[in-house]
Amino acid sequence: MYDYIYDYEECRKKFYTFENILKKYYSIVINGSYLVEQESYIDSFLCENPGNKKLFLITTGEHGIEGFAGNVFLQIFINEFLPRIKHKEISLLLIHALNPWGMRNKRRVNENNVDLNRNFLYESDYQSKDLRNEPYEKMRKYFTKNRAVKIFETNLIFSLFELLSYILKLGSKGVEEALTKGQYIDDKSIYYGGNREEKSTEYMKRVFETVFKKYEFILHLDIHTGAGPKDKLLIVNSAFDKEDINVRSKQFIYSPITQAKKETFYSINGDMIDYIYKKYQNNSNFYSTCLEYGTYGKGLIGQILSIKALVLENQAWWYGTENSKVKSRVDKLFREMFFPERSEWRRAFEEDTNKALNGILKYFEFLK
């Protein structure tokens, strides 16, 4: 029923087919198209009826390659939930591909090798000593191999032994922190947060400034893939969300739900949703969260596959591979982390999306 498209231009075309459908429910449908880089655009639809005071905001593709799953998410919303939305009360802002260059090139990062979800720093964050990622520094040699990817590096057994010393030294959580917290020292390595605001970041901050002034309540869902339990949607609340996750689970009639903290998930510097809470929590009414669709899973094998997918893709991008066979292996490993072809994952994606969306939208009284 849904198109699992793995091409940026085709996904854009699919997104634009939503316009006529949206016009059936909204008297005002405004298309936005913001050029970021090389024919790569952040596309959007703002849909309103007179007097609407609430907004449902969906953002996709902050990590470029994850935008393909984001496109499917939007298809599900349009087909299953748009007819049920209280159109006379709720406006929509659908944003396709916050990182369009990354989506076009099937990379997680943007045109400057920046992880946009480590680039949303708040004013006080720039002076924070917490931006330093000590576990990353201890694993720096592992993350920054300045040579072409060799065939043996794609082997799971080799990968296990290569990582074992770091796991023994830093622990599983330490390795995870080294990987995911964000780092601001190596611009050709993974999870690089940048040294300035990226164009996409600046654009989204302007969008947030506009909508948070305009609407009395905003429900915001940001769509991601890769982390969390295998083939399962995990709702990841901001560390700054004041509601207990067990309460949220009862409210939405959905689990699992966690928070982006070191103890429960992992801590993140420059996270977009954390930025929203820091900027607007004292003067705006909203709920902003991340929907994270797991792929490789949280166990040791899943962790190794995830790390290798990220490290080898980055290494291959900068330094190439020894042959086309290795490139094919790296590409497949990377795709399977963010947009698997497996029927089990796709089935779970659709089922969990319907369940979670239904629970969240019902709780906030967005559905008829």
LUMMARVEX-974868 format. One record per residue (C-alpha): residue number from 1; residue in one letter; chain; z, y, x. Coordinates in pm, 1 decimal. Layout:
<sites>
+------+-------+------+----------+----------+----------+
| mido | lumke | tifi |       c3 |       c2 |       c1 |
+------+-------+------+----------+----------+----------+
|  NUM |     A |    A |        Z |        Y |        X |
...
+------+-------+------+----------+----------+----------+
</sites>
This chain:
<sites>
+------+-------+------+----------+----------+----------+
| mido | lumke | tifi |       c3 |       c2 |       c1 |
+------+-------+------+----------+----------+----------+
|    1 |     M |    A |      0.0 |      0.0 |      0.0 |
|    2 |     Y |    A |     79.8 |    239.5 |    283.7 |
|    3 |     D |    A |   -143.2 |    326.7 |    577.4 |
|    4 |     Y |    A |     17.0 |    252.2 |    914.4 |
|    5 |     I |    A |   -219.0 |    479.6 |   1104.9 |
|    6 |     Y |    A |   -197.6 |    494.9 |   1484.8 |
|    7 |     D |    A |   -415.1 |    798.5 |   1544.5 |
|    8 |     Y |    A |   -308.4 |   1163.5 |   1533.3 |
|    9 |     E |    A |   -623.7 |   1303.2 |   1369.0 |
|   10 |     E |    A |   -625.4 |   1033.6 |   1101.2 |
|   11 |     C |    A |   -260.0 |   1102.3 |   1027.1 |
|   12 |     R |    A |   -339.6 |   1472.6 |    986.0 |
|   13 |     K |    A |   -613.4 |   1384.4 |    737.9 |
|   14 |     K |    A |   -368.7 |   1166.0 |    546.2 |
|   15 |     F |    A |   -113.2 |   1446.7 |    538.3 |
|   16 |     Y |    A |   -370.0 |   1688.6 |    395.7 |
|   17 |     T |    A |   -446.1 |   1450.7 |    108.9 |
|   18 |     F |    A |    -98.2 |   1532.0 |    -22.2 |
|   19 |     E |    A |   -200.2 |   1887.7 |   -116.2 |
|   20 |     N |    A |   -363.3 |   1810.6 |   -451.1 |
|   21 |     I |    A |    -77.8 |   1577.9 |   -546.1 |
|   22 |     L |    A |    180.5 |   1844.5 |   -464.5 |
|   23 |     K |    A |     -6.8 |   2098.8 |   -677.5 |
|   24 |     K |    A |     54.0 |   1883.1 |   -984.0 |
|   25 |     Y |    A |    425.3 |   1960.3 |   -956.6 |
|   26 |     Y |    A |    444.2 |   2301.7 |   -787.7 |
|   27 |     S |    A |    279.7 |   2630.4 |   -880.3 |
|   28 |     I |    A |    296.1 |   2749.7 |   -518.9 |
|   29 |     V |    A |    177.5 |   2518.7 |   -239.4 |
|   30 |     I |    A |    137.3 |   2690.2 |     95.8 |
|   31 |     N |    A |    -20.5 |   2511.4 |    389.2 |
|   32 |     G |    A |     95.3 |   2606.2 |    736.2 |
|   33 |     S |    A |    -76.0 |   2507.5 |   1061.6 |
|   34 |     Y |    A |     75.9 |   2618.0 |   1391.6 |
|   35 |     L |    A |   -125.0 |   2555.7 |   1707.5 |
|   36 |     V |    A |     88.0 |   2417.3 |   1989.8 |
|   37 |     E |    A |   -157.0 |   2281.5 |   2245.9 |
|   38 |     Q |    A |   -516.2 |   2153.2 |   2272.0 |
|   39 |     E |    A |   -606.8 |   2109.0 |   1903.9 |
|   40 |     S |    A |   -255.7 |   1985.8 |   1834.6 |
|   41 |     Y |    A |    -89.9 |   2145.8 |   1531.6 |
|   42 |     I |    A |    242.9 |   2143.6 |   1353.1 |
|   43 |     D |    A |    125.2 |   2111.3 |    991.4 |
|   44 |     S |    A |    336.6 |   2181.2 |    685.6 |
|   45 |     F |    A |    342.7 |   2220.0 |    309.9 |
|   46 |     L |    A |    587.9 |   2460.4 |    145.5 |
|   47 |     C |    A |    605.9 |   2385.6 |   -227.2 |
|   48 |     E |    A |    788.7 |   2611.7 |   -473.2 |
|   49 |     N |    A |    832.1 |   2694.5 |   -837.0 |
|   50 |     P |    A |    975.1 |   3032.7 |   -946.0 |
|   51 |     G |    A |   1353.3 |   3046.2 |   -927.0 |
|   52 |     N |    A |   1407.7 |   2740.0 |   -706.9 |
|   53 |     K |    A |   1732.4 |   2774.6 |   -514.3 |
|   54 |     K |    A |   1746.6 |   2443.2 |   -329.9 |
|   55 |     L |    A |   1521.8 |   2298.6 |    -62.9 |
|   56 |     F |    A |   1438.5 |   1946.5 |     48.2 |
|   57 |     L |    A |   1319.4 |   1965.3 |    409.8 |
|   58 |     I |    A |   1161.2 |   1669.1 |    589.6 |
|   59 |     T |    A |   1073.6 |   1692.6 |    959.1 |
|   60 |     T |    A |    873.8 |   1428.0 |   1146.6 |
|   61 |     G |    A |    732.6 |   1364.7 |   1492.6 |
|   62 |     E |    A |    988.6 |   1553.5 |   1701.4 |
|   63 |     H |    A |    924.7 |   1270.4 |   1945.0 |
|   64 |     G |    A |    546.9 |   1254.2 |   1930.3 |
|   65 |     I |    A |    481.6 |    881.1 |   1900.4 |
|   66 |     E |    A |    751.4 |    858.2 |   1631.6 |
|   67 |     G |    A |    532.5 |   1079.6 |   1413.5 |
|   68 |     F |    A |    327.0 |    777.0 |   1307.8 |
|   69 |     A |    A |    629.5 |    629.0 |   1131.7 |
|   70 |     G |    A |    704.5 |    978.4 |   1003.1 |
|   71 |     N |    A |    361.5 |    983.3 |    841.3 |
|   72 |     V |    A |    440.3 |    656.9 |    660.4 |
|   73 |     F |    A |    775.8 |    800.3 |    551.6 |
|   74 |     L |    A |    597.0 |   1097.4 |    396.3 |
|   75 |     Q |    A |    354.9 |    861.9 |    219.4 |
|   76 |     I |    A |    650.1 |    676.7 |     67.2 |
|   77 |     F |    A |    811.8 |   1002.1 |    -42.5 |
|   78 |     I |    A |    491.8 |   1130.2 |   -204.3 |
|   79 |     N |    A |    422.7 |    803.2 |   -385.0 |
|   80 |     E |    A |    770.9 |    692.2 |   -486.1 |
|   81 |     F |    A |    991.4 |   1001.9 |   -508.5 |
|   82 |     L |    A |    784.0 |   1317.1 |   -561.8 |
|   83 |     P |    A |    734.8 |   1245.1 |   -936.2 |
|   84 |     R |    A |   1113.0 |   1203.9 |   -974.5 |
|   85 |     I |    A |   1219.0 |   1525.9 |   -797.9 |
|   86 |     K |    A |   1362.4 |   1808.1 |  -1011.4 |
|   87 |     H |    A |   1064.5 |   2031.3 |   -942.5 |
|   88 |     K |    A |   1204.5 |   2327.9 |  -1137.4 |
|   89 |     E |    A |   1510.9 |   2334.9 |   -913.0 |
|   90 |     I |    A |   1405.9 |   2187.0 |   -579.7 |
|   91 |     S |    A |   1148.7 |   2330.3 |   -338.6 |
|   92 |     L |    A |    991.5 |   2114.4 |    -68.8 |
|   93 |     L |    A |    908.4 |   2180.8 |    294.5 |
|   94 |     L |    A |    725.9 |   1888.6 |    453.7 |
|   95 |     I |    A |    663.7 |   1923.9 |    827.5 |
|   96 |     H |    A |    421.4 |   1689.7 |   1001.5 |
|   97 |     A |    A |    443.4 |   1637.4 |   1379.6 |
|   98 |     L |    A |    687.0 |   1878.6 |   1544.6 |
|   99 |     N |    A |    544.9 |   1745.1 |   1870.4 |
|  100 |     P |    A |    173.4 |   1715.3 |   1791.0 |
|  101 |     W |    A |     57.3 |   1688.5 |   2152.3 |
|  102 |     G |    A |    294.4 |   1396.7 |   2204.1 |
|  103 |     M |    A |    169.6 |   1232.7 |   1885.3 |
|  104 |     R |    A |   -194.7 |   1284.3 |   1984.4 |
|  105 |     N |    A |   -132.5 |   1130.7 |   2326.3 |
|  106 |     K |    A |    108.9 |    864.1 |   2199.9 |
|  107 |     R |    A |    389.9 |    997.4 |   2416.2 |
|  108 |     R |    A |    750.4 |   1062.8 |   2319.8 |
|  109 |     V |    A |    766.3 |   1393.2 |   2506.9 |
|  110 |     N |    A |    560.6 |   1709.3 |   2467.8 |
|  111 |     E |    A |    289.0 |   1869.5 |   2680.8 |
|  112 |     N |    A |    548.7 |   1978.3 |   2938.4 |
|  113 |     N |    A |    718.2 |   1636.6 |   2954.8 |
|  114 |     V |    A |   1009.6 |   1781.0 |   2754.9 |
|  115 |     D |    A |   1209.7 |   1575.6 |   2507.4 |
|  116 |     L |    A |   1226.1 |   1824.6 |   2220.1 |
|  117 |     N |    A |   1546.1 |   1669.0 |   2086.5 |
|  118 |     R |    A |   1715.3 |   1772.3 |   2411.7 |
|  119 |     N |    A |   1566.3 |   2123.4 |   2396.1 |
|  120 |     F |    A |   1749.6 |   2267.8 |   2092.2 |
|  121 |     L |    A |   2028.0 |   2431.2 |   2290.2 |
|  122 |     Y |    A |   2262.0 |   2676.3 |   2119.9 |
|  123 |     E |    A |   2369.0 |   2996.5 |   2294.3 |
|  124 |     S |    A |   2695.3 |   2854.2 |   2431.0 |
|  125 |     D |    A |   2525.9 |   2532.1 |   2546.7 |
|  126 |     Y |    A |   2350.2 |   2706.0 |   2834.8 |
|  127 |     Q |    A |   2685.4 |   2777.8 |   3002.7 |
|  128 |     S |    A |   2829.6 |   2435.5 |   2927.6 |
|  129 |     K |    A |   2916.6 |   2209.9 |   3220.2 |
|  130 |     D |    A |   2853.1 |   1921.8 |   2982.8 |
|  131 |     L |    A |   2479.1 |   1962.3 |   3038.0 |
|  132 |     R |    A |   2526.2 |   1772.0 |   3361.1 |
|  133 |     N |    A |   2451.5 |   1401.5 |   3316.6 |
|  134 |     E |    A |   2647.6 |   1224.7 |   3590.0 |
|  135 |     P |    A |   2546.7 |    868.7 |   3488.1 |
|  136 |     Y |    A |   2181.5 |    977.5 |   3508.8 |
|  137 |     E |    A |   2238.9 |   1115.5 |   3856.6 |
|  138 |     K |    A |   2383.0 |    779.2 |   3962.9 |
|  139 |     M |    A |   2071.6 |    604.7 |   3823.9 |
|  140 |     R |    A |   1827.7 |    871.5 |   3939.2 |
|  141 |     K |    A |   1651.7 |    641.1 |   4184.6 |
|  142 |     Y |    A |   1587.7 |    391.4 |   3905.5 |
|  143 |     F |    A |   1439.8 |    656.0 |   3672.4 |
|  144 |     T |    A |   1218.1 |    830.4 |   3928.6 |
|  145 |     K |    A |    984.8 |    580.9 |   4097.2 |
|  146 |     N |    A |    694.7 |    775.7 |   4243.1 |
|  147 |     R |    A |    434.5 |    496.0 |   4246.7 |
|  148 |     A |    A |    199.8 |    303.8 |   4020.8 |
|  149 |     V |    A |    353.8 |     41.0 |   3791.0 |
|  150 |     K |    A |    323.2 |   -310.2 |   3932.1 |
|  151 |     I |    A |    276.9 |   -626.8 |   3727.4 |
|  152 |     F |    A |    617.2 |   -771.5 |   3819.9 |
|  153 |     E |    A |    793.0 |   -462.5 |   3681.3 |
|  154 |     T |    A |    687.5 |   -558.4 |   3328.2 |
|  155 |     N |    A |    868.4 |   -893.2 |   3359.7 |
|  156 |     L |    A |   1189.1 |   -917.9 |   3151.8 |
|  157 |     I |    A |   1376.5 |  -1130.6 |   3407.7 |
|  158 |     F |    A |   1296.3 |   -885.2 |   3687.1 |
|  159 |     S |    A |   1406.3 |   -599.5 |   3461.6 |
|  160 |     L |    A |   1739.6 |   -768.9 |   3391.7 |
|  161 |     F |    A |   1819.2 |   -815.7 |   3761.4 |
|  162 |     E |    A |   1704.2 |   -463.4 |   3844.0 |
|  163 |     L |    A |   1941.3 |   -315.3 |   3585.3 |
|  164 |     L |    A |   2231.0 |   -553.2 |   3642.5 |
|  165 |     S |    A |   2391.8 |   -358.0 |   3926.3 |
|  166 |     Y |    A |   2388.3 |    -39.4 |   3716.9 |
|  167 |     I |    A |   2533.8 |   -218.3 |   3414.7 |
|  168 |     L |    A |   2813.2 |   -361.5 |   3631.8 |
|  169 |     K |    A |   2881.0 |    -22.6 |   3789.2 |
|  170 |     L |    A |   2850.2 |    206.3 |   3485.1 |
|  171 |     G |    A |   2894.0 |    -34.1 |   3195.4 |
|  172 |     S |    A |   2656.5 |    -64.8 |   2902.6 |
|  173 |     K |    A |   2772.2 |    269.6 |   2757.2 |
|  174 |     G |    A |   2729.1 |    442.6 |   3091.2 |
|  175 |     V |    A |   2371.0 |    321.0 |   3123.6 |
|  176 |     E |    A |   2307.1 |    432.9 |   2765.8 |
|  177 |     E |    A |   2451.6 |    777.8 |   2840.7 |
|  178 |     A |    A |   2239.4 |    807.6 |   3154.9 |
|  179 |     L |    A |   1935.0 |    740.1 |   2941.7 |
|  180 |     T |    A |   1999.7 |    925.6 |   2617.8 |
|  181 |     K |    A |   2231.6 |   1220.8 |   2679.5 |
|  182 |     G |    A |   1950.4 |   1427.4 |   2827.5 |
|  183 |     Q |    A |   1897.7 |   1557.4 |   3179.1 |
|  184 |     Y |    A |   1784.9 |   1896.8 |   3306.5 |
|  185 |     I |    A |   1700.3 |   1832.1 |   3672.7 |
|  186 |     D |    A |   1390.6 |   1606.9 |   3690.2 |
|  187 |     D |    A |   1086.3 |   1744.3 |   3509.5 |
|  188 |     K |    A |    881.6 |   1426.7 |   3564.6 |
|  189 |     S |    A |   1150.1 |   1188.5 |   3443.9 |
|  190 |     I |    A |   1261.9 |   1066.3 |   3100.7 |
|  191 |     Y |    A |   1481.2 |   1258.6 |   2854.2 |
|  192 |     Y |    A |   1409.2 |   1585.8 |   3033.5 |
|  193 |     G |    A |   1546.5 |   1874.2 |   2825.3 |
|  194 |     G |    A |   1343.0 |   2148.6 |   2990.5 |
|  195 |     N |    A |   1443.5 |   2478.2 |   3150.3 |
|  196 |     R |    A |   1337.0 |   2703.7 |   2861.6 |
|  197 |     E |    A |   1267.2 |   2684.2 |   2489.6 |
|  198 |     E |    A |    944.3 |   2503.5 |   2413.1 |
|  199 |     K |    A |    688.6 |   2641.2 |   2164.7 |
|  200 |     S |    A |    778.8 |   2378.1 |   1904.5 |
|  201 |     T |    A |   1148.9 |   2459.8 |   1945.3 |
|  202 |     E |    A |   1089.4 |   2831.8 |   1903.9 |
|  203 |     Y |    A |    874.7 |   2766.4 |   1597.3 |
|  204 |     M |    A |   1133.7 |   2545.5 |   1429.3 |
|  205 |     K |    A |   1415.7 |   2789.8 |   1500.5 |
|  206 |     R |    A |   1213.3 |   3057.2 |   1318.4 |
|  207 |     V |    A |   1159.9 |   2818.0 |   1027.5 |
|  208 |     F |    A |   1531.5 |   2743.8 |   1009.4 |
|  209 |     E |    A |   1616.8 |   3113.2 |   1019.9 |
|  210 |     T |    A |   1385.7 |   3176.9 |    723.9 |
|  211 |     V |    A |   1492.0 |   2890.8 |    497.8 |
|  212 |     F |    A |   1864.8 |   2913.1 |    563.8 |
|  213 |     K |    A |   1856.3 |   3275.4 |    450.5 |
|  214 |     K |    A |   1650.9 |   3198.2 |    141.9 |
|  215 |     Y |    A |   1804.9 |   2887.6 |    -18.8 |
|  216 |     E |    A |   2152.7 |   2822.5 |   -156.3 |
|  217 |     F |    A |   2146.1 |   2457.2 |    -45.7 |
|  218 |     I |    A |   1925.6 |   2262.2 |    196.1 |
|  219 |     L |    A |   1893.5 |   1887.8 |    233.2 |
|  220 |     H |    A |   1725.9 |   1806.0 |    564.6 |
|  221 |     L |    A |   1608.8 |   1464.5 |    687.0 |
|  222 |     D |    A |   1465.9 |   1423.8 |   1038.3 |
|  223 |     I |    A |   1270.0 |   1100.1 |   1091.8 |
|  224 |     H |    A |   1302.5 |    898.2 |   1414.3 |
|  225 |     T |    A |   1239.8 |    545.7 |   1540.8 |
|  226 |     G |    A |   1357.2 |    336.0 |   1835.0 |
|  227 |     A |    A |   1737.0 |    330.7 |   1836.8 |
|  228 |     G |    A |   1985.7 |    136.8 |   1626.0 |
|  229 |     P |    A |   1997.8 |   -219.2 |   1489.3 |
|  230 |     K |    A |   1676.5 |   -421.8 |   1500.7 |
|  231 |     D |    A |   1448.9 |   -368.5 |   1198.7 |
|  232 |     K |    A |   1711.7 |   -156.4 |   1022.4 |
|  233 |     L |    A |   1737.0 |    205.6 |    914.2 |
|  234 |     L |    A |   2047.6 |    371.2 |   1057.5 |
|  235 |     I |    A |   2157.7 |    709.3 |    920.7 |
|  236 |     V |    A |   2284.7 |    912.2 |   1217.0 |
|  237 |     N |    A |   2495.9 |   1210.7 |   1115.3 |
|  238 |     S |    A |   2564.3 |   1499.0 |   1347.6 |
|  239 |     A |    A |   2888.2 |   1495.3 |   1543.0 |
|  240 |     F |    A |   2956.7 |   1822.2 |   1359.2 |
|  241 |     D |    A |   2925.7 |   1678.6 |   1008.6 |
|  242 |     K |    A |   3280.2 |   1705.2 |    872.6 |
|  243 |     E |    A |   3248.9 |   1423.9 |    619.5 |
|  244 |     D |    A |   3371.6 |   1078.1 |    719.6 |
|  245 |     I |    A |   3089.3 |    826.2 |    761.3 |
|  246 |     N |    A |   3261.3 |    576.0 |    529.7 |
|  247 |     V |    A |   3269.4 |    842.9 |    260.1 |
|  248 |     R |    A |   2901.0 |    915.9 |    322.3 |
|  249 |     S |    A |   2823.5 |    546.7 |    287.6 |
|  250 |     K |    A |   2991.7 |    538.2 |    -54.3 |
|  251 |     Q |    A |   2819.6 |    860.1 |   -159.2 |
|  252 |     F |    A |   2473.0 |    729.1 |    -70.5 |
|  253 |     I |    A |   2543.0 |    363.4 |   -155.6 |
|  254 |     Y |    A |   2387.6 |    286.1 |    181.9 |
|  255 |     S |    A |   2491.4 |    151.1 |    519.7 |
|  256 |     P |    A |   2489.7 |    155.8 |    816.8 |
|  257 |     I |    A |   2580.5 |    519.5 |    879.7 |
|  258 |     T |    A |   2714.4 |    650.9 |   1209.9 |
|  259 |     Q |    A |   2767.8 |    979.1 |   1396.3 |
|  260 |     A |    A |   2600.6 |   1098.1 |   1715.0 |
|  261 |     K |    A |   2913.9 |   1065.0 |   1925.0 |
|  262 |     K |    A |   2967.5 |    880.3 |   2251.0 |
|  263 |     E |    A |   3217.4 |    646.9 |   2084.4 |
|  264 |     T |    A |   2998.9 |    541.0 |   1791.3 |
|  265 |     F |    A |   2632.4 |    600.4 |   1880.6 |
|  266 |     Y |    A |   2561.6 |    823.1 |   2178.9 |
|  267 |     S |    A |   2613.0 |   1191.5 |   2255.6 |
|  268 |     I |    A |   2311.1 |   1419.9 |   2286.2 |
|  269 |     N |    A |   2260.7 |   1757.4 |   2450.1 |
|  270 |     G |    A |   2008.3 |   1986.2 |   2281.3 |
|  271 |     D |    A |   1989.8 |   1786.6 |   1957.4 |
|  272 |     M |    A |   1807.4 |   1966.4 |   1673.3 |
|  273 |     I |    A |   2051.9 |   1867.0 |   1400.1 |
|  274 |     D |    A |   2351.9 |   1962.2 |   1613.0 |
|  275 |     Y |    A |   2184.0 |   2300.6 |   1664.3 |
|  276 |     I |    A |   2160.7 |   2347.2 |   1287.5 |
|  277 |     Y |    A |   2530.9 |   2273.2 |   1242.8 |
|  278 |     K |    A |   2633.9 |   2504.0 |   1526.7 |
|  279 |     K |    A |   2415.4 |   2785.5 |   1398.3 |
|  280 |     Y |    A |   2463.0 |   2765.3 |   1020.3 |
|  281 |     Q |    A |   2772.5 |   2564.2 |    928.6 |
|  282 |     N |    A |   2992.5 |   2870.7 |    874.8 |
|  283 |     N |    A |   2760.7 |   3057.7 |    639.0 |
|  284 |     S |    A |   2524.6 |   2807.1 |    477.3 |
|  285 |     N |    A |   2550.5 |   2508.8 |    245.9 |
|  286 |     F |    A |   2348.9 |   2212.6 |    370.3 |
|  287 |     Y |    A |   2338.3 |   1851.2 |    480.1 |
|  288 |     S |    A |   2119.2 |   1767.2 |    777.8 |
|  289 |     T |    A |   2084.8 |   1418.1 |    921.9 |
|  290 |     C |    A |   1863.9 |   1180.8 |   1117.4 |
|  291 |     L |    A |   1707.1 |    864.6 |    979.1 |
|  292 |     E |    A |   1668.2 |    630.8 |   1276.7 |
|  293 |     Y |    A |   1461.4 |    315.1 |   1232.8 |
|  294 |     G |    A |   1563.6 |     48.9 |   1486.5 |
|  295 |     T |    A |   1303.9 |   -159.8 |   1668.1 |
|  296 |     Y |    A |   1417.5 |   -358.6 |   1971.9 |
|  297 |     G |    A |   1782.3 |   -366.4 |   1861.3 |
|  298 |     K |    A |   2119.8 |   -292.9 |   2022.1 |
|  299 |     G |    A |   2186.4 |   -614.8 |   2218.2 |
|  300 |     L |    A |   2137.9 |   -657.8 |   2592.2 |
|  301 |     I |    A |   1776.0 |   -773.0 |   2559.8 |
|  302 |     G |    A |   1699.7 |   -488.9 |   2320.2 |
|  303 |     Q |    A |   1858.8 |   -238.7 |   2555.5 |
|  304 |     I |    A |   1659.5 |   -367.4 |   2852.5 |
|  305 |     L |    A |   1332.6 |   -360.7 |   2658.5 |
|  306 |     S |    A |   1401.8 |     -5.4 |   2539.5 |
|  307 |     I |    A |   1484.0 |    120.5 |   2888.3 |
|  308 |     K |    A |   1181.9 |    -49.6 |   3042.2 |
|  309 |     A |    A |    950.9 |     84.3 |   2771.4 |
|  310 |     L |    A |   1061.6 |    440.9 |   2841.0 |
|  311 |     V |    A |   1072.8 |    417.0 |   3219.7 |
|  312 |     L |    A |    743.0 |    232.6 |   3264.2 |
|  313 |     E |    A |    552.0 |    455.6 |   3020.5 |
|  314 |     N |    A |    672.8 |    764.0 |   3207.0 |
|  315 |     Q |    A |    594.2 |    610.1 |   3546.3 |
|  316 |     A |    A |    248.6 |    505.7 |   3428.5 |
|  317 |     W |    A |    176.5 |    851.5 |   3289.2 |
|  318 |     W |    A |    246.9 |   1022.5 |   3620.4 |
|  319 |     Y |    A |    140.7 |    759.6 |   3873.4 |
|  320 |     G |    A |    -80.3 |    511.0 |   3687.5 |
|  321 |     T |    A |    -74.9 |    130.4 |   3691.8 |
|  322 |     E |    A |   -211.9 |   -117.2 |   3943.0 |
|  323 |     N |    A |   -470.1 |   -242.5 |   3691.5 |
|  324 |     S |    A |   -577.0 |   -231.7 |   3326.4 |
|  325 |     K |    A |   -374.2 |   -542.8 |   3239.6 |
|  326 |     V |    A |    -53.4 |   -369.4 |   3344.2 |
|  327 |     K |    A |   -148.9 |    -57.5 |   3148.2 |
|  328 |     S |    A |   -206.7 |   -269.1 |   2838.0 |
|  329 |     R |    A |    136.7 |   -430.4 |   2876.4 |
|  330 |     V |    A |    308.8 |    -95.1 |   2919.8 |
|  331 |     D |    A |    127.8 |     54.1 |   2619.3 |
|  332 |     K |    A |    223.9 |   -243.2 |   2401.3 |
|  333 |     L |    A |    588.8 |   -235.2 |   2514.0 |
|  334 |     F |    A |    604.9 |    137.9 |   2437.4 |
|  335 |     R |    A |    434.6 |    113.1 |   2098.1 |
|  336 |     E |    A |    661.2 |   -171.5 |   1988.8 |
|  337 |     M |    A |    962.6 |     49.0 |   2059.0 |
|  338 |     F |    A |    847.0 |    326.0 |   1825.6 |
|  339 |     F |    A |    581.5 |    197.2 |   1583.2 |
|  340 |     P |    A |    580.8 |   -183.5 |   1574.2 |
|  341 |     E |    A |    292.8 |   -377.6 |   1424.8 |
|  342 |     R |    A |    525.5 |   -655.8 |   1310.8 |
|  343 |     S |    A |    518.0 |   -720.4 |    936.4 |
|  344 |     E |    A |    897.3 |   -772.2 |    934.7 |
|  345 |     W |    A |    955.1 |   -422.5 |   1069.4 |
|  346 |     R |    A |    711.4 |   -262.7 |    826.3 |
|  347 |     R |    A |    865.7 |   -442.9 |    529.8 |
|  348 |     A |    A |   1215.3 |   -335.4 |    636.3 |
|  349 |     F |    A |   1090.8 |     20.6 |    694.4 |
|  350 |     E |    A |    967.2 |     48.6 |    337.1 |
|  351 |     E |    A |   1266.2 |   -123.9 |    178.2 |
|  352 |     D |    A |   1527.1 |     75.4 |    370.7 |
|  353 |     T |    A |   1342.6 |    403.2 |    314.5 |
|  354 |     N |    A |   1342.8 |    348.7 |    -59.6 |
|  355 |     K |    A |   1709.1 |    248.7 |    -64.5 |
|  356 |     A |    A |   1834.4 |    531.8 |    155.7 |
|  357 |     L |    A |   1618.6 |    801.7 |     -5.6 |
|  358 |     N |    A |   1722.7 |    691.3 |   -350.9 |
|  359 |     G |    A |   2091.2 |    706.3 |   -256.6 |
|  360 |     I |    A |   2075.6 |   1040.9 |    -77.9 |
|  361 |     L |    A |   1860.8 |   1215.5 |   -338.3 |
|  362 |     K |    A |   2072.3 |   1082.5 |   -624.9 |
|  363 |     Y |    A |   2396.7 |   1193.3 |   -464.9 |
|  364 |     F |    A |   2271.6 |   1548.8 |   -411.5 |
|  365 |     E |    A |   2126.6 |   1548.7 |   -766.9 |
|  366 |     F |    A |   1770.4 |   1607.1 |   -650.7 |
|  367 |     L |    A |   1627.0 |   1341.8 |   -882.9 |
|  368 |     K |    A |   1561.3 |   1365.1 |  -1256.5 |
+------+-------+------+----------+----------+----------+
</sites>
